[in-house]
Amino acid sequence: EVVTVSPSVGLICKNSDQKDKRCEDYKVRFCCPKADKWTQWFDRDNPSGTGDWEHLASLLDAYPGRVCKHPTAVDAQLTSGAPYTDGGDTLTLSPSQGLICQNNLQADKSCNDYKVRFCCPQGKKWKMEEMSYTFSFFLC
């Protein structure tokens, strides 16, 4: 298959680029480089109104000093702790934006409730919990 894979954009597979006009079902996992650290989990918004907006800019305002301005990765879960993919929602998840789930894009017109955490470079002027993770990037 013709696919694009990179840490900055994830995996992109376009049906129109494939011989059979259909992409396989891929999973991509981003992990935090060893020298970086994951923040705590954040659940700033609830899925009422227009959706669940765990947006980086809003989290920077709500939790000053607890998340960096330029994360290298983002991780998400349902607030129950289940993987975000279990929610079945159409959403945006990126280090530069955070998580955005819009109610109007869902089949049932309602997003699940999510929480996010960010991978932040160390040595910057902000505080966070001490945790360590290893880096890996792969396709499942």
N, C-alpha and C positions, 0 to 999 in steps of 0.2 A: 504494500500500500504506500501511497504518497502521503506522508505526514510531516509536520513540523513539530520539533520538540526543543524547548529551551527553558531554562529556569525563569526567564522573565515573562514568557507568555504561556507556558504550559505546553499542552499538546493540542495541535490543530489538525483535524482531518476533515476535508471537504468531500462530500459525496460526489460532487461533480468532477473531482480529480481522479476518481477511482475507475478502473476498467469496468467493474460491475456496477458503478454508480452508487456504491454503498460502503460506508466505513465500518470497520469492526468496532466492537465496544472496548474502549481502552480505560485504564485507570492510571492516574499519575499521582505520585506522592512527592511532596516537597518537604525536605527536612532542613533543620537549622545547622549551619556550619559549626564545627566544634568550638571555634573561638567566639561564637555568638551565643546568646541566651534567649530562651523563650520567656515572654512576659507571663503574668498571671492571665487567667481567663477573664474576659470582659463580656457582660451582657447589659448594655446600656439601654437598649430599646426593646419594646414588646411589639409583637406583630399586628397591633391594632392600627387603625388609620390606613396609611398607604402601604404598610409592610413592616419588615424587620430591617432596620438600618443600623448595623454595627459598623458604621463608617469611620475610617481612620481619623479624619478631620474632627469629627464629633467626639471621638474617644480622646484625642489629644486635648480638647477643651475640657472634657468632663474629668479626666484623670491626669492632670499635669504632672510631668516627671515620671510617669509610670509606663509610658510607651514612647518609642523613638519616632522621629518624623520620617525616617526613611528605612522601614523594615526590609529585610531581605527575603522574608517568607511570611505566610499567614497560614493559620490552621483554624478549623471550625468544627464545631460539634452542635448537636441539638442540646438544649439546656439540660436534658436528661442524662447527657454524657454519651449518647449514641452517636455514631458517625453522621456527619451532616448529610451524606448521601442517602441515609435511611429516611430522610424527610421527603424525598421525592420532588422537591421544589426546583423550579428554574431560578437560578440566582447568579450573581456576580461575586467572585471571590478572588481578590488580588491583593498583594502586599501594599500597593499604593492606594487602594480604595477601602480595603476591609471586606465586609460581607454586605451585600445589598440584595434583599429579597422583596420584590414588589408584589403585593396582593393581586393586582390586575393581570399579572403574567401567569398566575396559577390556575389550573383547571377548576379548582374549587374556590377560587378567588380569595384564598387565605394562606398566608405563609405560616410555617412552623416558627418556633422561638429558638434562636441560635445564640451561641456564644463564640467568641473568637480570641485568639492570642496571636502575638506577632513575634517573629525572630528579629532581634535587634543586635547590631554590632556593639561590642563592648568598648569601653574606654571613652564613651560619650558622657555628656553631662545629664544623666538621668538615672533613676534608681529602679531596681526591680528585684524580684525574688531570685535566689540562687538556685539554678537548675542547670543540668548539663545533658546535652543530647549529641548524638553523632550525626554527621551529614551523610545523606544518601539521596540519590535521584535515580529513579528507575521506572520502567513500565511494567505493569503486572499483566 
